[in-house]
Amino acid sequence: MLTDVRALALEYESLCIKFRRDLHEIPELELNLPETSKYLQKVLQEYGIEYQLLLAGNAVVAQVKGKTASDRQAEKCLAIRADMDGLPINEETGLPFASKHPGLMHACGHDTHMAVALTTAVILQKHPELFRGTVKFLFQPGEEIPGGALPMIKEGALANPRPQAVIGLHGGNLLEGVPNGKIAFKSGALMAAMDKFTLTIIGKSGHGANPDRSIDPIVIAAEVILALQKIVSREIPPVERAVVSVCKIVGGFTQNIIPDKVVLTGTSRSLKAEVQDLIERRIGEIAQGIAQTYGGQAELKYERYYPILKNDPKFTQRIEELARELFPDKVITLEKPTMGGDDMAYFLDEIPGTYFFLLNSLTDAQGHYYSNHSSHFDVSESSLTSAVAIYLAAVCDFLH
């Protein structure tokens, strides 16, 4: 059977690449993806695949049914998730199928995620004899903030039928020190909870030549930035992983005016709920304490976007075993999670499943590549059939 799914994946390689290139040309942002949704609908209609629309038509939930030998088999369902959105980046790849939307680009590989899932759906629609039950395809907008997984769940994406397992992948290369060409799995925590914080440091404006008559929020902000780094280095056990990063500073008007406020925006990442709680509490306490020391104030807005992404150990182990049988020289087991985040976590909180990495960034002769979110980012298209084969193997095994 595994030989068969590899052969099927290779048979549909050119179609998968076509899907990827077509979708790469039409990147859209966040939860507003009308052109992407229309493309998916057109393909699904062409192959007679049943689907429904959610999130005002921007999310597509497709279903393919296999042959059924019993009522019990008919009730079984496996979900495959593919995120759809692009990024606000001006593409500089020079590809003949580069983005047609100025200032927008599929710079994170979501075009390939859709192409792999769409190709899998087409193959299963043509070969219902391979499985029993239903495969549900979750084409999800807004993986980049603000997030589309949770709204899809609230609108019933996991109902009628409800999947017993869910699987998904991420392309490119998000893992430091892991070479391209590998397929990486990990049980348990794989990606961190992803939070956003906004600190408004409030002072008193004045002339730059008379700082004693003002309360300088820039100086306060500088001390706050340095102090926040000590949350990870001095308050969280060294064996735990966490990140607090200030990534944006806005304040000031010109060279001789002390402003009345500075706004700091950043992200925090954690792999345990208690660490996440500690970080949120201490950001507010530290900022307010420092600001008050110098006569100012600090206001914290802390937003929890995505929870910790946790893979089900049993299901992950089984999919990794299948992948190793298919590609024994490519599959690796990760020892540590990554501090990146993904709202696939919401699906995995609802249903056991697994999320794995297809490390397929395009490399040059020297082995160099551009990372995800680069304006030059590209992937090795020959790798996509590996993902299709793993999806097919998962379907055949879970819905046997």
ABEGO torsion letter per residue (X at the ends): XAAAAAAAAAAAAAAAAAAAAAAAABBBBEABBAAAAAAAAAAAAAAGBBBBBBGGGABBBBBBBBBBABAAAAABBBBBBBBABBBBBBBAAGBAABBABBGBBBAAGAAAAAAAAAAAAAAAAABAAABBEBBBBBBBBGABOAEAAAAAAAAGAABOBBBABBBBBBBEBABBGBBBGBBBBBBEBABBBBBBBBBBBBBBBBBAABAAABBBAAAAAAAAAAAAAAAAAAABBAABBBBBBBABBBEEABAABBBABBBBBBBBBBABAAAAAAAAAAAAAAAAAAAAAAGBBBBBBBBBABBBBBBBAAAAAAAAAAAAAABAAABBBBABBBABBBAAAAAAAABBEBBBBBBABBBBAAGBBBBBGBAABBBBAAAAAAAAAAAAAAAAAAAX
